[in-house]
Amino acid sequence: MPLPILSVAQVRDWEKRTWDAGIAGETVIEQAGQAVGRLATQVTQSADSVLLLIGKGNNGSDARVAARHLGDRKVAVLEVADPVEDLGALKHHLGENPVLVVDGLFGIGLNRDLDKHWQQFIQCINESDAPVLSVDCPSGLDADNGQARGAAIEAAITLCLGSLKPGLLANSAAHCVGRLRIASRIGLKDPAPEADSYWVTEQDMRGLSPQRDPVSHKGIHGHVGIIGGSTGYHGAPILAGYASLRAQPGLVSIFTPAYQPVSAQCQSIMVHPWDRDCVEALSRTTALVAGPGLAGDDIEDSLRQTVLNIWNESNKPMVLDASALDWLPKGPPESKAFRLLTPHPGEAARLLGCSPEKVESGRVRAARTLAEQFGATVLLKGRHSVLTQSTGPALVNSTGNAGLAKGGSGDVLAGFVGGLLAQPVFHGREIQAAMYATWKHGWAADQLASGSEYWGMDDLINTLGKREFH
């Protein structure tokens, strides 16, 4: 089950329900502290020095418990009551070059801007070379909106306790949060509160990789059709096509005005020139992707109209991406078949008539508004991609990194989604297919980022073909 993304008020209500049920706060703090200790141990080595900064609140209590669960690490504990009086001690400890600093200064309950003395204290931590593990939320960061309250710790890792908080997903918080980890089982009373959005992790994706019956043939595994490519943009449908193959459909076809350059680079993919016979060939597909590389000036009106007719009328699942998004009129299609829009923030802003900054300031809200206006499922790409429909909870992806911020990654994702949707095993499970594709796309990027080489779209496509679970 994906993990809920909860506001501070929701967390407080959850805690109250826990205390009312007779569960002691000390029990929860003990489990939270153990989780902090386990993670601190995982990211350090035997005999490494760890500095724990302990504030007055529950985060400080969690860090204090963690100190008892650090094995053979060299532990230093600094109880911080006054930022002026304790600044000298902080500088002394940081001068000892700890391998890790555990930030337990402030928690999600911070409701004021920090004064200049606390700002100086936090700045001293940020200017040190020691990586920081923040408990639940980087100290000084507003857990609801992701804004710094005067100053905020710039953590390498943030371990959320119980649930994820929405402010930690905001772009404004990215340089403070670092890598996100979650310890969901810390003794709070089940069930967790219902949420507007949920965090999708590896555990939620297990079992979704398509499996083949040993007695099968290409004709029963689906046929994805990709409409894309134009002068100067012929690489996009090729990337989408090869990414589709990694999803393991039976057949992949590209329908393109740029027939010569596309066909010259495709072997395992069938390539059709765009002409009046395309409609018949398209009818033999089981899912469609339209948009990759349709940005040239030579796109005929007949192609645009055909794409819109398919969107409106076809009973096949369809993904609309890239330039084709701008062709779409508002309003739901006549067909009840699955429809997926895959805009990046700039494209979403054009569709909504607002700025990309406004989209990024409320990503779930923006994605849901698009879903309402176009009667489709929306995958808003970017840091922590959002998948949502007009009603029901949004799903927020946990994988991916800035390495995906390069031309072609969206084409790869669109093709991979289409390759899954084409397969009968995902008919009626289209949301699962779209979420799995999004997660696997980010997972592949994370695998590549963990290496020592720069990587491109060919590497991403190849890594999509690797098994994520063994």
N, C-alpha and C positions, 0 to 999 in steps of 0.2 A: 504494500500500500504506500503510495507517495506520501511524503511528510508534509504536514500543514505549514504554511507560511503565516505566522500569527503576529498581530500587532501587540504592542506592549500591554494595552488594555485586555486583550484576549489572554495573554500569558498571566496577567494578574488574576483574572477570573479563574483560570485553570489552577493556579496555585491556591486560591481560596477554596475551590472545590476539593482540592487535595487535603488542605488542613481540616476542612469541615468533615472529611471522611475519617479523621483520626490519624492520618499519616503525619508523622513528626517532620518538621522542617529539617532537623538534624539528619534524618534518614536520607532526604533528598540531597542535602549538601554533601553527605558522605559519598553517595553514588556519583554526583557531579564531579567532586574532587578526584575520585578514582579515575574517572574518564579523562580529566585533565592530565593526571599523572601518567596514564597509559600513553596518551598521545605525546607528551613531552619525552617519555622514554623512547618511543618509536623514532623520533626525529633527532635523537642524540645517541651517543655511544658511551660505552663503559668509561667511567672516570671523568666524563665531561662535566664542566661546571654549569650550573643552572641557577639563575637569580630569580627569585619570586618576589614580586612587588604586591604587597597586601594592603588593600584599602579597608575602609570601615564597613562596607556592605557585604552582601552575600557573595559577590565575586571574590572579595578578599577571603571569605571563609572557604570558598571552593579551592582557592590557591593554597590556603593553609593546609587543607586536607591533602592536596596534591603533593605537598612536600614530603609526606609520609609514604608516598608511593613512587618514588623515583629511584628505587634500587640502589645501585652503587654510584650514582651521580654525586658530584660534589655540590651540595645544596647551600645556597646563601639566601636568607630570608630578610627582607626589609619591610618592616611595618611602617606604612606611610600615613602619618596623621596630619602633618603640616608640611606643605610643599616648600616653605622657606627653610624651616629647621632641618628638613630631611634631604635637601638638595645636595649638601656636601656628602652625605652618606651614599646617595645615589651615584654621584660622580666617582666616589671611591670604588664602589662595586663594579661600575662599568669599566673603570680603569683596570680591573682584573681580567677583562676580556672574557666574559661568560659566553659559552657557546649558544645559550638560549636564555631569553628573558621571558618570564611568565607574567603577563599583565593582568592583575586582579585589582586594579585601582577603582574603576567605576563600572557599573553595570547598566542595564537597560533602563533603570529608573532615573537616570540623570535628566533633570528637567530645568536646568539653568545653564547659562553660558559660564564657562570656567574663567576665573579671574586671571590677571596677568601672571600671578605666581604659579598657578597650576599650568598655565600655558608654557611658562619657562621650564617647568619640570618635565612636561611632555616633550617639549622641543629637545631637551637634553637626551631623552631616550631615543627620539627619532634620529638624532645626529650621531648616535653611536653606531658601530658596525654590527652590533649583536642583533640577530633575528629575534622577533617577538612573537610569542604565542599569546593571543588575547583570549580571555575567558568570556565566552558568550557574545561579547561585542567589544570592539576596540574602545578603550576608555576615551571619553570625550565625543564619541559619535552618537548621533541621535538614531536609535534603533528603528524608528518609524519612517524617517524621511532620508536618512543617509547623509545628513549635513553635520559638519563638525560644530560642536558647541564651543567656539573660540579656538580650540585645538583638539586634535585627536591622534591617538597612537597610530602609527603606520606599521601594521602587523604583517608578518610573513604568513601566518596562519591564524585563522579565527575558528575556535571550536564553539559552535552554537550548542546550547544546552536545552534539551526538550524539543525545541522547534527552531526553524529558521525565522528570522525577523526581516520584514520587507526592506528596511533601510539598508541592509547589508547587500542587497541586490542592485541598489541604485548606482548609476555610473559615477556619481559624485563620491561614492564610498569605495570605489575599486582600489584606489591606492592605499586605503587604510585597512581593508579587509584581508587582502592577500588570498591565499587558498582557503576555501571554505570546507570545514568538516563539521559533522553533526553527531552529537551523542543524544539520541532520541529517548533512550531508556534510562531515566535517572530517578524513577520512583514516583513520578507524578501520576495521578489517578487516571486510569483509562475510562472512557476514550478521550483522546485529544479533542479540543473544540473543532467544529467544522470551520473551514476556511474558504476564502474566495479564490485562493490559488494554492498549488501544491508543488513541492520540490521532487523531481523525478530522479532517482538514483539508479545505480547498477542493479540493485536488488529488484527493482521494478521491471527491469528489462530482461531478466532471465526467462528463458523459454519462448522468446519472441522471434529468435532467428529462424527463418523458414527452413523446415526439414522436408526432405523428399522421400516419397515412398520408393523402396528399392525396385519396384516394378512400375516404372513410369516412363514417359517420353516427353519430348519438348512441347508437344501439342497440348499437354494438360497443365503446364506451369505458367501459362499466361503469355501475352504478347503486348509489350509496351510500345506505343507510338510517340515519337518526339517530333514536334513541329518547331523548327528553329533554323537559324543560320541566315546570313545575308552578307553582302559584300563587306569585307573587313571584319566580320564577326562570325566567321564559319567555325572557329574553334569551340564556341560555346556548346552547340549541339553534340559535338564529338565528345566533349567532357561529360555531358549529360548521358550520352549513350554508353560510354564505357563504365560510368558509375552505375547505370542501370544493370549492366551485366553482373556487377558485384552483388546485386540483390538476388540474382539467380532466377530471373524469369526464363521461360522457354525461348522467347524470341524478342529481339529489339530491332525496331525500324526507325530510321530518321527520314522525315519528309522535309525537304529543304529547297529554297530557291537557289542556294549555292551548291548545286549538285557536284560540280567537278572538284572543287577543293575538299568537300566533305567526303565524297566517295573515295578519293585518293588516299584517305587516312583511315579508312574503316575496313576491317577484315571480318570480324565476328558480328558485324552489324549490317543489316540490310539498309540500303540508301535509295530513296525514291525522289526523283526530281519533282518539284511542285508543278502540277498541271491539272487538267480537268479529271484525270483518272485517279487523283489522290483520294477523293472521297470514298471510292470503292475500296481502295487499299486500307484506308483508315478504318473502315467498317469491320475489318478483320482483327483489329486490336482489341485488347481487353482493358486497357487504361491508357490515358493520354497525358502528355506533358506539352505545354505550349508556352513559348516565350524565349528560351535561351538563344541569344544571338539575333533576335528579330529587331535589331536597332538600326539597320541600314536605311538609306533613302529609297532603296529599290523595292520595298515591300509593297506588293500590290494590294489594292482594296479588296480584291476577291479573297486573298489569304486572310486578311483581317476579318472579313465577314464570315468566312468558313469557321474560323476559330470561335467567333462569337456564337454562331449557330450551334456548334458542337457544345459549347459551354451551356447554352440555354436549353438544348433539346436532348442531348445524348444521354443514354442510360448507363454510360461507362463512367467510372471514377476519373477525375481530371484534376491536374495541377496546372495552375496559371502562374507564371513567373516572369520576372524581368520586364522587358518592354511591353509585353502583352497585358500587363496589369493596367497600363494607361488606356487601353482600348475599352475597358469594361464599363458599361453603364451601371449606375446604382440600381439596386433592387434585386430580389432573389431570382434565380433562374427558374424556368418552368419545370425542369427536371428535378426530381428528388434524389438523384444520384449524388455521391460524395463529390464535393467541390472544395479545393484547397487553394488559397492564395498564399504566396510566399514572399512578401515584401521585406526589403531591408528598411531601416528607419527613414531614409530619404524617400523611397517609394511610398511608404505608408503616409508620410507627410503630404506628398502630392495628392494622394487619394483622399486624404482628410481635409485638405486645404489649410494646413497649419505648418509650423516649422518643425524640422527634425528634432530640435531641442524640446519642443512640447511633447512629441512622441516619446522621446527618451525619458522625460520626467515622469511619465506614467505609462509604462509599457503595457501592462495588463489592460488598463483602461483603453488605450489606443487600439490594441488588438481586438478587444471586445466590440468597440465601436465599429471597426471595419467589418467584423462578422455580422453585426446587426444591419449595416448599410448594404452589404452585398449578398446576404443570405448564404454565407459560405463559412467553412472552417478557415481560420487564419493562423498561419505560422509566421510570427514576427521575428525575423532573424536579428542577430546581434549578441551582445554579451548576455548570456542566460536567455536563449530564445524562448518565446512564449507561444504555446499552442492553445487556442481557445475557440469556442463557438459562442453564439450570442447569449446562451444561457448555460448554467452549470459552471463548475470551477475551471480555472485555467491551469495548465500544466507548464511548469517552468523547468527548463533543461539545466542539468548540473554539469555538463561536459563542455569542452571547447576552450579555446584560448585565442589570443590576438594573432596567432599565426594564420587564422582563417580570414583575416582582413586583407585579402588579396583577390584579384580578379580570377574568376572561375570557381570559387568555392560554392557560390550559390547555385551555379549550373550543376555542380557535382551533387549537391543536396537534392535539387529538383529531380534529377535523373534517378537517384537512389530511391527517393520516395516513390516515383512512378514505377520503378522496377518491382517494388513490393506490392503496390496497389494492383498491379496487373495480375498477381497470382491469386488463384481461387482461395487459397488458405487464408487470405486477408479480406475476402469479401464479407461484409458485415462487421469487420474489425478494422475499419479504415483509420480510426483515431489511434489505435495501437500501432498500425503500420507507420503513420506519420510521426508518432512520438519515438518509436524505435529508430527510424531513419535519422531523426534529429539527434538523438542520443548517440547513435553509432558514428555519425558524422563528426560530432565533437570528440567522441572517444578516440577516433582515428587521429584527429589532430593532437590530442593529448599524448598519444603514443609516440607520435613523431616529435613533439616538443620535448619529450623526455630524453631524446638522443642528442648527439653532438653535431648533427649536420643540419644545414638549412634544407628546407623541403618545399616542394611545389605540388601542383595538382596531380601529376602522375603518381607521386608518392602517396598522396591522400587517397586516390582511387585504389591503389594497390593495398593500402592498409585497411580500407573498407572491406576487403576480401578476407581479412584475417579473422579467425574465431576469437571472440572476446571472452568466452567462458570455456574452461577445459574440464 
